[in-house]
Amino acid sequence: MSRKPELSFWQIWNMCFGFLGIQFGFALQNANVSRIFQTLGADVTDIPALWIAAPLTGLLVQPIVGYWSDRTWNRLGRRRPYFLAGAVLATLALLAMPNSPALWMAAGLLWVLDASINISMEPFRAFVGDQLPPRQRPLGYAMQSFFIGLGAIVASALPWLLAHAGVDNVGAAGVIPDTVKYAFYIGGAVLLCSVLWTVLFTREYPPEILLGFEQGDEHAAPVAAATIDRHAAWRNAVVWCSAGIVGVLLISHYNLQRDLYILAGSLIAYGLAQAWLGRSRGNGMLTQVLGDLHHMPDAMRRLAWVQFFSWFALFAMWIYTTAAVTEVHFGSTDPHSVAYNDGANWVGVLFAAYNGFAALAALVIPLMVRRWGLRISHLLNLWVGGIALLSFLFIRDPHWLLLSMVGVGFAWASILSLPYALLSDNLPAAKMGVYMGIFNFFIVIPQLLAASVLGMLLKTFFHSQPIWALALGGGSLLVAGLFTLRVREPATHSP
């Protein structure tokens, strides 16, 4: 065969089913980690810094996993060994996190949980690019969005459902409620079983067959060797390290919000990576990843801005919705009060709702793409999501927030599918994994920025009112939509 054959509906179903469990764990994390932190004594302005584990582990883990999965082939295949290893580690973290006796332990387990989810998640993105021909890739990523939505519906609502089933929803001081504990136990079982389903009921093309498909595809993206300009790397090292050091000095001198050290430290870390690249004479993993980063396809470069503003908004929503809704819509900031825990459970329902609407949106988005193309469809979905987040400023009845979740759901489903469909046709099969990992930089960098500046912005301009973090997120989605206009529509997906 010179061309990659199309797969049946059920084959695509099986290869995407594992995302049900991955998102089950991810949704439990998003809906409950801020609640766990506040229960263990965290102040609302410290929450972004405690969440730093999520983007930082993605920044480190995904390119490494992508690089090695491109080079792996054994009895389980190319990507599936990473699905399985990540699922086992994430399951163990889900069992341990709600039993954390102290804040530092919960923060540490968030690192383990997020790193483990990332080990499984990145190869799943490359898996679709490996297995499906270009015409079916939008369907494959939409199917992933469907399972993401389906898994997150139940995961996000689990504490609320368990509370209505009679499980204790309010713990003693410093103790995680039983509703959260049992939700995490159930999540661990679902995550492991669903990933096992994909591992057992799918197969992968060996590397030599993938290469044959690519050689037979006249539209395939060429494989370019990573070339390194070491003089430029040294110049970049000086610039980035200097910027980070100046930032540290300014933060210290003016006694600025300490979360800003995250941003300054990130600049120094990138500068040190450039310095290592400048002195390196080998061709190892870091050299290749940084080289591919500097020579990324133009489509990825343009999509980076779309992803940046999209994920800044999502991170703001995940870490501040609980604090915003419990304070504004339920009138409590005390994590040990009945009102706060009722509000936190309702946030779980809202998160379940937007994931449910995302599952429905995954069925609608392919029709939108057929009518308007990938680019305009993504723009419309981002704008609907932006308006939905801004509506939190005006809605006071928490039940009406379910309407806002319709827009958030469409934006979420679109963010999880259309950028990857726009990108995958521009990537060579031999580097699909590493480029998908590099693409993740533009997911985690905005989250690092959000973790650095959101606390300061709220304290400085909005009297530490978390509802304004959601408004900033809404505005960020509107900007992301505008940047979508700079992305070229692939010829194979033009309406």
Helices and strands as residue ranges (DSSP letters): H 9-16, H 18-39, G 44-46, H 47-50, H 53-70, H 80-96, G 97-99, H 103-131, G 134-136, H 137-164, H 178-200, H 207-215, H 230-253, H 260-279, H 285-294, H 298-328, H 338-390, G 391-393, G 398-400, H 401-415, H 418-424, G 429-431, H 432-439, H 441-461, H 467-484, G 491-493
